Amino acid sequence: MSDDTFINEVMDRLKDKGVLMIPDDFIDQLIITLHANVTIINTMTQLAEIEVKMLGSLLPTGSRQVESLKELSKNIAEIAFNVEDVRNDQR
């Protein structure tokens, strides 16, 4: 039996029992990616806030975009922390 076949069989059995371990490397990369997305969205939020201040009434939807970006950033950060909890529970 090859390593891949064995790993797939173990993963299938874990799925069947309702216990599935996600590889730490995958979880770590996912957390890094989520936090990077939060950082990028926060930068976009700051740029949108500056744009709203500069253009004011010319951008009637500007403040809604800022609020939407803030909410998106918050949601992604919550997902990242939940993934971290999953990783910690696995260990």
DOKOLKOL-502835 format. One record per atom (N, C-alpha, C, O): chain; residue in three letters; residue number from 1; x, y, z. Coordinates in steps of 0.2 Angstrom, whole numbers. Example, Ala and Ser with C-alpha at 12.3 -4.5 7.8 and 13.67 -1.06 7.14 Angstrom:
<kette A | rest ala | nr 1 | px 66 | py -28 | pz 39> $
<kette A | rest ala | nr 1 | px 62 | py -22 | pz 39> $
<kette A | rest ala | nr 1 | px 66 | py -16 | pz 39> $
<kette A | rest ala | nr 1 | px 71 | py -17 | pz 42> $
<kette A | rest ser | nr 2 | px 64 | py -11 | pz 35> $
<kette A | rest ser | nr 2 | px 68 | py -5 | pz 36> $
<kette A | rest ser | nr 2 | px 64 | py 0 | pz 39> $
<kette A | rest ser | nr 2 | px 67 | py 6 | pz 40> $
***
This chain:
<kette A | rest met | nr 1 | px 4 | py -6 | pz 0> $
<kette A | rest met | nr 1 | px 0 | py 0 | pz 0> $
<kette A | rest met | nr 1 | px 5 | py 6 | pz 0> $
<kette A | rest met | nr 1 | px 9 | py 7 | pz 4> $
<kette A | rest ser | nr 2 | px 3 | py 11 | pz -5> $
<kette A | rest ser | nr 2 | px 7 | py 17 | pz -5> $
<kette A | rest ser | nr 2 | px 5 | py 22 | pz 1> $
<kette A | rest ser | nr 2 | px 0 | py 21 | pz 4> $
<kette A | rest asp | nr 3 | px 10 | py 26 | pz 2> $
<kette A | rest asp | nr 3 | px 8 | py 31 | pz 7> $
<kette A | rest asp | nr 3 | px 2 | py 35 | pz 6> $
<kette A | rest asp | nr 3 | px -2 | py 36 | pz 10> $
<kette A | rest asp | nr 4 | px 1 | py 37 | pz -1> $
<kette A | rest asp | nr 4 | px -5 | py 41 | pz -2> $
<kette A | rest asp | nr 4 | px -12 | py 37 | pz -1> $
<kette A | rest asp | nr 4 | px -17 | py 40 | pz 1> $
<kette A | rest thr | nr 5 | px -11 | py 31 | pz -3> $
<kette A | rest thr | nr 5 | px -17 | py 26 | pz -2> $
<kette A | rest thr | nr 5 | px -19 | py 26 | pz 5> $
<kette A | rest thr | nr 5 | px -24 | py 26 | pz 7> $
<kette A | rest phe | nr 6 | px -13 | py 25 | pz 9> $
<kette A | rest phe | nr 6 | px -14 | py 24 | pz 16> $
<kette A | rest phe | nr 6 | px -17 | py 30 | pz 19> $
<kette A | rest phe | nr 6 | px -22 | py 30 | pz 23> $
<kette A | rest ile | nr 7 | px -14 | py 36 | pz 17> $
<kette A | rest ile | nr 7 | px -17 | py 43 | pz 20> $
<kette A | rest ile | nr 7 | px -24 | py 44 | pz 18> $
<kette A | rest ile | nr 7 | px -28 | py 46 | pz 22> $
<kette A | rest asn | nr 8 | px -26 | py 42 | pz 12> $
<kette A | rest asn | nr 8 | px -33 | py 43 | pz 10> $
<kette A | rest asn | nr 8 | px -37 | py 38 | pz 13> $
<kette A | rest asn | nr 8 | px -43 | py 40 | pz 15> $
<kette A | rest glu | nr 9 | px -35 | py 32 | pz 15> $
<kette A | rest glu | nr 9 | px -39 | py 28 | pz 19> $
<kette A | rest glu | nr 9 | px -41 | py 30 | pz 26> $
<kette A | rest glu | nr 9 | px -46 | py 30 | pz 28> $
<kette A | rest val | nr 10 | px -35 | py 33 | pz 29> $
<kette A | rest val | nr 10 | px -36 | py 35 | pz 36> $
<kette A | rest val | nr 10 | px -40 | py 41 | pz 36> $
<kette A | rest val | nr 10 | px -45 | py 42 | pz 40> $
<kette A | rest met | nr 11 | px -40 | py 46 | pz 31> $
<kette A | rest met | nr 11 | px -44 | py 52 | pz 31> $
<kette A | rest met | nr 11 | px -51 | py 50 | pz 29> $
<kette A | rest met | nr 11 | px -56 | py 53 | pz 33> $
<kette A | rest asp | nr 12 | px -52 | py 45 | pz 25> $
<kette A | rest asp | nr 12 | px -59 | py 43 | pz 24> $
<kette A | rest asp | nr 12 | px -62 | py 40 | pz 30> $
<kette A | rest asp | nr 12 | px -68 | py 41 | pz 32> $
<kette A | rest arg | nr 13 | px -58 | py 36 | pz 34> $
<kette A | rest arg | nr 13 | px -61 | py 33 | pz 40> $
<kette A | rest arg | nr 13 | px -62 | py 39 | pz 46> $
<kette A | rest arg | nr 13 | px -67 | py 38 | pz 49> $
<kette A | rest leu | nr 14 | px -58 | py 44 | pz 46> $
<kette A | rest leu | nr 14 | px -59 | py 49 | pz 50> $
<kette A | rest leu | nr 14 | px -65 | py 53 | pz 49> $
<kette A | rest leu | nr 14 | px -69 | py 55 | pz 53> $
<kette A | rest lys | nr 15 | px -66 | py 54 | pz 42> $
<kette A | rest lys | nr 15 | px -72 | py 57 | pz 40> $
<kette A | rest lys | nr 15 | px -79 | py 53 | pz 42> $
<kette A | rest lys | nr 15 | px -84 | py 56 | pz 44> $
<kette A | rest asp | nr 16 | px -78 | py 47 | pz 41> $
<kette A | rest asp | nr 16 | px -84 | py 43 | pz 43> $
<kette A | rest asp | nr 16 | px -86 | py 43 | pz 50> $
<kette A | rest asp | nr 16 | px -91 | py 43 | pz 52> $
<kette A | rest lys | nr 17 | px -81 | py 44 | pz 54> $
<kette A | rest lys | nr 17 | px -82 | py 44 | pz 62> $
<kette A | rest lys | nr 17 | px -83 | py 51 | pz 64> $
<kette A | rest lys | nr 17 | px -84 | py 53 | pz 70> $
<kette A | rest gly | nr 18 | px -83 | py 56 | pz 59> $
<kette A | rest gly | nr 18 | px -84 | py 63 | pz 61> $
<kette A | rest gly | nr 18 | px -78 | py 67 | pz 64> $
<kette A | rest gly | nr 18 | px -79 | py 72 | pz 66> $
<kette A | rest val | nr 19 | px -72 | py 64 | pz 63> $
<kette A | rest val | nr 19 | px -66 | py 67 | pz 66> $
<kette A | rest val | nr 19 | px -62 | py 68 | pz 60> $
<kette A | rest val | nr 19 | px -60 | py 63 | pz 57> $
<kette A | rest leu | nr 20 | px -60 | py 74 | pz 58> $
<kette A | rest leu | nr 20 | px -56 | py 75 | pz 52> $
<kette A | rest leu | nr 20 | px -50 | py 80 | pz 54> $
<kette A | rest leu | nr 20 | px -52 | py 85 | pz 56> $
<kette A | rest met | nr 21 | px -44 | py 77 | pz 54> $
<kette A | rest met | nr 21 | px -39 | py 82 | pz 56> $
<kette A | rest met | nr 21 | px -36 | py 85 | pz 49> $
<kette A | rest met | nr 21 | px -35 | py 82 | pz 44> $
<kette A | rest ile | nr 22 | px -36 | py 91 | pz 50> $
<kette A | rest ile | nr 22 | px -33 | py 95 | pz 44> $
<kette A | rest ile | nr 22 | px -26 | py 96 | pz 45> $
<kette A | rest ile | nr 22 | px -24 | py 98 | pz 51> $
<kette A | rest pro | nr 23 | px -21 | py 95 | pz 40> $
<kette A | rest pro | nr 23 | px -14 | py 96 | pz 41> $
<kette A | rest pro | nr 23 | px -12 | py 103 | pz 44> $
<kette A | rest pro | nr 23 | px -15 | py 108 | pz 42> $
<kette A | rest asp | nr 24 | px -8 | py 103 | pz 49> $
<kette A | rest asp | nr 24 | px -6 | py 110 | pz 52> $
<kette A | rest asp | nr 24 | px -3 | py 115 | pz 46> $
<kette A | rest asp | nr 24 | px -4 | py 121 | pz 47> $
<kette A | rest asp | nr 25 | px 1 | py 112 | pz 41> $
<kette A | rest asp | nr 25 | px 3 | py 117 | pz 36> $
<kette A | rest asp | nr 25 | px -2 | py 120 | pz 33> $
<kette A | rest asp | nr 25 | px -2 | py 126 | pz 31> $
<kette A | rest phe | nr 26 | px -8 | py 117 | pz 31> $
<kette A | rest phe | nr 26 | px -13 | py 120 | pz 28> $
<kette A | rest phe | nr 26 | px -17 | py 125 | pz 32> $
<kette A | rest phe | nr 26 | px -18 | py 130 | pz 30> $
<kette A | rest ile | nr 27 | px -18 | py 123 | pz 38> $
<kette A | rest ile | nr 27 | px -21 | py 128 | pz 43> $
<kette A | rest ile | nr 27 | px -17 | py 134 | pz 44> $
<kette A | rest ile | nr 27 | px -19 | py 140 | pz 44> $
<kette A | rest asp | nr 28 | px -10 | py 133 | pz 45> $
<kette A | rest asp | nr 28 | px -6 | py 139 | pz 46> $
<kette A | rest asp | nr 28 | px -6 | py 143 | pz 39> $
<kette A | rest asp | nr 28 | px -6 | py 150 | pz 40> $
<kette A | rest gln | nr 29 | px -6 | py 140 | pz 33> $
<kette A | rest gln | nr 29 | px -6 | py 144 | pz 27> $
<kette A | rest gln | nr 29 | px -13 | py 148 | pz 27> $
<kette A | rest gln | nr 29 | px -13 | py 154 | pz 25> $
<kette A | rest leu | nr 30 | px -18 | py 145 | pz 29> $
<kette A | rest leu | nr 30 | px -25 | py 148 | pz 28> $
<kette A | rest leu | nr 30 | px -25 | py 154 | pz 33> $
<kette A | rest leu | nr 30 | px -28 | py 159 | pz 31> $
<kette A | rest ile | nr 31 | px -22 | py 153 | pz 39> $
<kette A | rest ile | nr 31 | px -22 | py 159 | pz 44> $
<kette A | rest ile | nr 31 | px -18 | py 164 | pz 41> $
<kette A | rest ile | nr 31 | px -20 | py 170 | pz 42> $
<kette A | rest ile | nr 32 | px -12 | py 163 | pz 39> $
<kette A | rest ile | nr 32 | px -8 | py 168 | pz 36> $
<kette A | rest ile | nr 32 | px -12 | py 172 | pz 30> $
<kette A | rest ile | nr 32 | px -12 | py 178 | pz 30> $
<kette A | rest thr | nr 33 | px -15 | py 168 | pz 26> $
<kette A | rest thr | nr 33 | px -19 | py 171 | pz 20> $
<kette A | rest thr | nr 33 | px -24 | py 176 | pz 23> $
<kette A | rest thr | nr 33 | px -26 | py 181 | pz 20> $
<kette A | rest leu | nr 34 | px -28 | py 173 | pz 28> $
<kette A | rest leu | nr 34 | px -34 | py 177 | pz 30> $
<kette A | rest leu | nr 34 | px -31 | py 183 | pz 34> $
<kette A | rest leu | nr 34 | px -34 | py 189 | pz 33> $
<kette A | rest his | nr 35 | px -26 | py 183 | pz 38> $
<kette A | rest his | nr 35 | px -23 | py 189 | pz 41> $
<kette A | rest his | nr 35 | px -21 | py 194 | pz 36> $
<kette A | rest his | nr 35 | px -21 | py 200 | pz 36> $
<kette A | rest ala | nr 36 | px -18 | py 191 | pz 30> $
<kette A | rest ala | nr 36 | px -15 | py 196 | pz 25> $
<kette A | rest ala | nr 36 | px -21 | py 199 | pz 21> $
<kette A | rest ala | nr 36 | px -21 | py 205 | pz 20> $
<kette A | rest asn | nr 37 | px -27 | py 196 | pz 21> $
<kette A | rest asn | nr 37 | px -33 | py 199 | pz 18> $
<kette A | rest asn | nr 37 | px -35 | py 204 | pz 22> $
<kette A | rest asn | nr 37 | px -37 | py 209 | pz 20> $
<kette A | rest val | nr 38 | px -35 | py 203 | pz 29> $
<kette A | rest val | nr 38 | px -38 | py 208 | pz 33> $
<kette A | rest val | nr 38 | px -33 | py 214 | pz 33> $
<kette A | rest val | nr 38 | px -36 | py 220 | pz 32> $
<kette A | rest thr | nr 39 | px -27 | py 213 | pz 32> $
<kette A | rest thr | nr 39 | px -22 | py 219 | pz 32> $
<kette A | rest thr | nr 39 | px -23 | py 223 | pz 25> $
<kette A | rest thr | nr 39 | px -24 | py 229 | pz 25> $
<kette A | rest ile | nr 40 | px -24 | py 219 | pz 20> $
<kette A | rest ile | nr 40 | px -26 | py 223 | pz 13> $
<kette A | rest ile | nr 40 | px -32 | py 226 | pz 14> $
<kette A | rest ile | nr 40 | px -33 | py 232 | pz 11> $
<kette A | rest ile | nr 41 | px -37 | py 223 | pz 16> $
<kette A | rest ile | nr 41 | px -44 | py 227 | pz 17> $
<kette A | rest ile | nr 41 | px -44 | py 233 | pz 21> $
<kette A | rest ile | nr 41 | px -47 | py 238 | pz 20> $
<kette A | rest asn | nr 42 | px -40 | py 232 | pz 27> $
<kette A | rest asn | nr 42 | px -39 | py 238 | pz 31> $
<kette A | rest asn | nr 42 | px -36 | py 244 | pz 27> $
<kette A | rest asn | nr 42 | px -37 | py 250 | pz 28> $
<kette A | rest thr | nr 43 | px -31 | py 242 | pz 23> $
<kette A | rest thr | nr 43 | px -28 | py 247 | pz 19> $
<kette A | rest thr | nr 43 | px -32 | py 250 | pz 14> $
<kette A | rest thr | nr 43 | px -33 | py 256 | pz 13> $
<kette A | rest met | nr 44 | px -36 | py 246 | pz 11> $
<kette A | rest met | nr 44 | px -42 | py 249 | pz 6> $
<kette A | rest met | nr 44 | px -47 | py 253 | pz 10> $
<kette A | rest met | nr 44 | px -49 | py 258 | pz 7> $
<kette A | rest thr | nr 45 | px -48 | py 251 | pz 16> $
<kette A | rest thr | nr 45 | px -53 | py 255 | pz 20> $
<kette A | rest thr | nr 45 | px -50 | py 262 | pz 21> $
<kette A | rest thr | nr 45 | px -53 | py 267 | pz 21> $
<kette A | rest gln | nr 46 | px -44 | py 262 | pz 23> $
<kette A | rest gln | nr 46 | px -40 | py 269 | pz 24> $
<kette A | rest gln | nr 46 | px -40 | py 273 | pz 18> $
<kette A | rest gln | nr 46 | px -41 | py 279 | pz 18> $
<kette A | rest leu | nr 47 | px -39 | py 270 | pz 12> $
<kette A | rest leu | nr 47 | px -39 | py 274 | pz 6> $
<kette A | rest leu | nr 47 | px -46 | py 276 | pz 4> $
<kette A | rest leu | nr 47 | px -47 | py 282 | pz 2> $
<kette A | rest ala | nr 48 | px -51 | py 272 | pz 6> $
<kette A | rest ala | nr 48 | px -58 | py 274 | pz 4> $
<kette A | rest ala | nr 48 | px -60 | py 280 | pz 9> $
<kette A | rest ala | nr 48 | px -63 | py 285 | pz 7> $
<kette A | rest glu | nr 49 | px -58 | py 280 | pz 15> $
<kette A | rest glu | nr 49 | px -59 | py 285 | pz 20> $
<kette A | rest glu | nr 49 | px -56 | py 292 | pz 18> $
<kette A | rest glu | nr 49 | px -59 | py 297 | pz 18> $
<kette A | rest ile | nr 50 | px -50 | py 291 | pz 15> $
<kette A | rest ile | nr 50 | px -47 | py 297 | pz 13> $
<kette A | rest ile | nr 50 | px -50 | py 300 | pz 6> $
<kette A | rest ile | nr 50 | px -51 | py 306 | pz 6> $
<kette A | rest glu | nr 51 | px -52 | py 295 | pz 2> $
<kette A | rest glu | nr 51 | px -56 | py 297 | pz -4> $
<kette A | rest glu | nr 51 | px -62 | py 301 | pz -2> $
<kette A | rest glu | nr 51 | px -64 | py 306 | pz -5> $
<kette A | rest val | nr 52 | px -66 | py 298 | pz 3> $
<kette A | rest val | nr 52 | px -72 | py 301 | pz 5> $
<kette A | rest val | nr 52 | px -71 | py 308 | pz 8> $
<kette A | rest val | nr 52 | px -75 | py 313 | pz 6> $
<kette A | rest lys | nr 53 | px -66 | py 309 | pz 12> $
<kette A | rest lys | nr 53 | px -64 | py 316 | pz 14> $
<kette A | rest lys | nr 53 | px -62 | py 320 | pz 9> $
<kette A | rest lys | nr 53 | px -64 | py 326 | pz 9> $
<kette A | rest met | nr 54 | px -59 | py 318 | pz 4> $
<kette A | rest met | nr 54 | px -57 | py 323 | pz -2> $
<kette A | rest met | nr 54 | px -62 | py 324 | pz -6> $
<kette A | rest met | nr 54 | px -63 | py 330 | pz -8> $
<kette A | rest leu | nr 55 | px -66 | py 319 | pz -8> $
<kette A | rest leu | nr 55 | px -72 | py 321 | pz -13> $
<kette A | rest leu | nr 55 | px -78 | py 322 | pz -10> $
<kette A | rest leu | nr 55 | px -83 | py 325 | pz -13> $
<kette A | rest gly | nr 56 | px -79 | py 321 | pz -4> $
<kette A | rest gly | nr 56 | px -85 | py 322 | pz 0> $
<kette A | rest gly | nr 56 | px -92 | py 320 | pz -4> $
<kette A | rest gly | nr 56 | px -93 | py 314 | pz -5> $
<kette A | rest ser | nr 57 | px -96 | py 325 | pz -5> $
<kette A | rest ser | nr 57 | px -102 | py 324 | pz -8> $
<kette A | rest ser | nr 57 | px -102 | py 321 | pz -15> $
<kette A | rest ser | nr 57 | px -107 | py 319 | pz -18> $
<kette A | rest leu | nr 58 | px -96 | py 321 | pz -18> $
<kette A | rest leu | nr 58 | px -96 | py 319 | pz -25> $
<kette A | rest leu | nr 58 | px -96 | py 311 | pz -25> $
<kette A | rest leu | nr 58 | px -98 | py 308 | pz -30> $
<kette A | rest leu | nr 59 | px -95 | py 308 | pz -19> $
<kette A | rest leu | nr 59 | px -96 | py 301 | pz -18> $
<kette A | rest leu | nr 59 | px -101 | py 299 | pz -13> $
<kette A | rest leu | nr 59 | px -100 | py 298 | pz -7> $
<kette A | rest pro | nr 60 | px -107 | py 299 | pz -15> $
<kette A | rest pro | nr 60 | px -113 | py 298 | pz -11> $
<kette A | rest pro | nr 60 | px -112 | py 291 | pz -8> $
<kette A | rest pro | nr 60 | px -115 | py 290 | pz -2> $
<kette A | rest thr | nr 61 | px -109 | py 286 | pz -11> $
<kette A | rest thr | nr 61 | px -109 | py 279 | pz -8> $
<kette A | rest thr | nr 61 | px -102 | py 278 | pz -5> $
<kette A | rest thr | nr 61 | px -101 | py 272 | pz -2> $
<kette A | rest gly | nr 62 | px -98 | py 283 | pz -4> $
<kette A | rest gly | nr 62 | px -92 | py 282 | pz -1> $
<kette A | rest gly | nr 62 | px -92 | py 279 | pz 6> $
<kette A | rest gly | nr 62 | px -88 | py 275 | pz 8> $
<kette A | rest ser | nr 63 | px -96 | py 282 | pz 10> $
<kette A | rest ser | nr 63 | px -96 | py 280 | pz 17> $
<kette A | rest ser | nr 63 | px -99 | py 273 | pz 18> $
<kette A | rest ser | nr 63 | px -97 | py 270 | pz 22> $
<kette A | rest arg | nr 64 | px -103 | py 271 | pz 13> $
<kette A | rest arg | nr 64 | px -106 | py 265 | pz 14> $
<kette A | rest arg | nr 64 | px -101 | py 260 | pz 12> $
<kette A | rest arg | nr 64 | px -100 | py 254 | pz 14> $
<kette A | rest gln | nr 65 | px -97 | py 261 | pz 7> $
<kette A | rest gln | nr 65 | px -91 | py 257 | pz 5> $
<kette A | rest gln | nr 65 | px -86 | py 256 | pz 11> $
<kette A | rest gln | nr 65 | px -84 | py 251 | pz 12> $
<kette A | rest val | nr 66 | px -85 | py 261 | pz 14> $
<kette A | rest val | nr 66 | px -80 | py 261 | pz 20> $
<kette A | rest val | nr 66 | px -83 | py 256 | pz 25> $
<kette A | rest val | nr 66 | px -80 | py 252 | pz 28> $
<kette A | rest glu | nr 67 | px -89 | py 257 | pz 27> $
<kette A | rest glu | nr 67 | px -93 | py 253 | pz 32> $
<kette A | rest glu | nr 67 | px -93 | py 246 | pz 30> $
<kette A | rest glu | nr 67 | px -92 | py 241 | pz 34> $
<kette A | rest ser | nr 68 | px -94 | py 245 | pz 23> $
<kette A | rest ser | nr 68 | px -94 | py 238 | pz 20> $
<kette A | rest ser | nr 68 | px -87 | py 235 | pz 21> $
<kette A | rest ser | nr 68 | px -86 | py 229 | pz 23> $
<kette A | rest leu | nr 69 | px -82 | py 238 | pz 19> $
<kette A | rest leu | nr 69 | px -75 | py 236 | pz 20> $
<kette A | rest leu | nr 69 | px -73 | py 234 | pz 27> $
<kette A | rest leu | nr 69 | px -70 | py 229 | pz 29> $
<kette A | rest lys | nr 70 | px -75 | py 239 | pz 32> $
<kette A | rest lys | nr 70 | px -74 | py 237 | pz 39> $
<kette A | rest lys | nr 70 | px -78 | py 231 | pz 41> $
<kette A | rest lys | nr 70 | px -75 | py 227 | pz 45> $
<kette A | rest glu | nr 71 | px -84 | py 230 | pz 39> $
<kette A | rest glu | nr 71 | px -87 | py 224 | pz 41> $
<kette A | rest glu | nr 71 | px -84 | py 218 | pz 38> $
<kette A | rest glu | nr 71 | px -83 | py 212 | pz 41> $
<kette A | rest leu | nr 72 | px -82 | py 218 | pz 32> $
<kette A | rest leu | nr 72 | px -78 | py 213 | pz 28> $
<kette A | rest leu | nr 72 | px -72 | py 211 | pz 32> $
<kette A | rest leu | nr 72 | px -71 | py 205 | pz 33> $
<kette A | rest ser | nr 73 | px -68 | py 216 | pz 34> $
<kette A | rest ser | nr 73 | px -62 | py 215 | pz 38> $
<kette A | rest ser | nr 73 | px -63 | py 211 | pz 44> $
<kette A | rest ser | nr 73 | px -60 | py 207 | pz 46> $
<kette A | rest lys | nr 74 | px -69 | py 213 | pz 48> $
<kette A | rest lys | nr 74 | px -71 | py 210 | pz 54> $
<kette A | rest lys | nr 74 | px -73 | py 203 | pz 53> $
<kette A | rest lys | nr 74 | px -71 | py 199 | pz 57> $
<kette A | rest asn | nr 75 | px -76 | py 202 | pz 48> $
<kette A | rest asn | nr 75 | px -79 | py 195 | pz 47> $
<kette A | rest asn | nr 75 | px -73 | py 190 | pz 45> $
<kette A | rest asn | nr 75 | px -73 | py 185 | pz 48> $
<kette A | rest ile | nr 76 | px -68 | py 193 | pz 41> $
<kette A | rest ile | nr 76 | px -62 | py 188 | pz 39> $
<kette A | rest ile | nr 76 | px -58 | py 187 | pz 45> $
<kette A | rest ile | nr 76 | px -55 | py 182 | pz 46> $
<kette A | rest ala | nr 77 | px -57 | py 192 | pz 50> $
<kette A | rest ala | nr 77 | px -53 | py 192 | pz 56> $
<kette A | rest ala | nr 77 | px -56 | py 186 | pz 60> $
<kette A | rest ala | nr 77 | px -53 | py 182 | pz 63> $
<kette A | rest glu | nr 78 | px -63 | py 186 | pz 61> $
<kette A | rest glu | nr 78 | px -67 | py 181 | pz 65> $
<kette A | rest glu | nr 78 | px -65 | py 174 | pz 62> $
<kette A | rest glu | nr 78 | px -65 | py 170 | pz 66> $
<kette A | rest ile | nr 79 | px -66 | py 174 | pz 56> $
<kette A | rest ile | nr 79 | px -64 | py 167 | pz 53> $
<kette A | rest ile | nr 79 | px -57 | py 165 | pz 54> $
<kette A | rest ile | nr 79 | px -56 | py 159 | pz 56> $
<kette A | rest ala | nr 80 | px -52 | py 170 | pz 54> $
<kette A | rest ala | nr 80 | px -45 | py 168 | pz 55> $
<kette A | rest ala | nr 80 | px -45 | py 165 | pz 62> $
<kette A | rest ala | nr 80 | px -41 | py 161 | pz 64> $
<kette A | rest phe | nr 81 | px -48 | py 169 | pz 67> $
<kette A | rest phe | nr 81 | px -48 | py 167 | pz 74> $
<kette A | rest phe | nr 81 | px -51 | py 160 | pz 75> $
<kette A | rest phe | nr 81 | px -49 | py 156 | pz 79> $
<kette A | rest asn | nr 82 | px -57 | py 159 | pz 72> $
<kette A | rest asn | nr 82 | px -60 | py 152 | pz 72> $
<kette A | rest asn | nr 82 | px -55 | py 147 | pz 69> $
<kette A | rest asn | nr 82 | px -55 | py 141 | pz 72> $
<kette A | rest val | nr 83 | px -52 | py 148 | pz 64> $
<kette A | rest val | nr 83 | px -47 | py 143 | pz 61> $
<kette A | rest val | nr 83 | px -42 | py 142 | pz 66> $
<kette A | rest val | nr 83 | px -39 | py 136 | pz 67> $
<kette A | rest glu | nr 84 | px -39 | py 147 | pz 69> $
<kette A | rest glu | nr 84 | px -34 | py 146 | pz 74> $
<kette A | rest glu | nr 84 | px -37 | py 142 | pz 80> $
<kette A | rest glu | nr 84 | px -33 | py 138 | pz 83> $
<kette A | rest asp | nr 85 | px -43 | py 143 | pz 82> $
<kette A | rest asp | nr 85 | px -46 | py 139 | pz 87> $
<kette A | rest asp | nr 85 | px -46 | py 131 | pz 85> $
<kette A | rest asp | nr 85 | px -45 | py 127 | pz 89> $
<kette A | rest val | nr 86 | px -48 | py 130 | pz 79> $
<kette A | rest val | nr 86 | px -48 | py 123 | pz 76> $
<kette A | rest val | nr 86 | px -41 | py 120 | pz 77> $
<kette A | rest val | nr 86 | px -40 | py 114 | pz 79> $
<kette A | rest arg | nr 87 | px -36 | py 124 | pz 74> $
<kette A | rest arg | nr 87 | px -29 | py 122 | pz 75> $
<kette A | rest arg | nr 87 | px -27 | py 120 | pz 82> $
<kette A | rest arg | nr 87 | px -24 | py 115 | pz 83> $
<kette A | rest asn | nr 88 | px -29 | py 124 | pz 86> $
<kette A | rest asn | nr 88 | px -27 | py 123 | pz 93> $
<kette A | rest asn | nr 88 | px -31 | py 117 | pz 96> $
<kette A | rest asn | nr 88 | px -28 | py 113 | pz 100> $
<kette A | rest asp | nr 89 | px -37 | py 116 | pz 94> $
<kette A | rest asp | nr 89 | px -41 | py 110 | pz 97> $
<kette A | rest asp | nr 89 | px -38 | py 104 | pz 94> $
<kette A | rest asp | nr 89 | px -38 | py 99 | pz 97> $
<kette A | rest gln | nr 90 | px -35 | py 104 | pz 88> $
<kette A | rest gln | nr 90 | px -32 | py 98 | pz 85> $
<kette A | rest gln | nr 90 | px -26 | py 96 | pz 88> $
<kette A | rest gln | nr 90 | px -25 | py 90 | pz 89> $
<kette A | rest arg | nr 91 | px -22 | py 101 | pz 91> $
<kette A | rest arg | nr 91 | px -16 | py 99 | pz 94> $
<kette A | rest arg | nr 91 | px -17 | py 96 | pz 101> $
<kette A | rest arg | nr 91 | px -12 | py 94 | pz 104> $
***
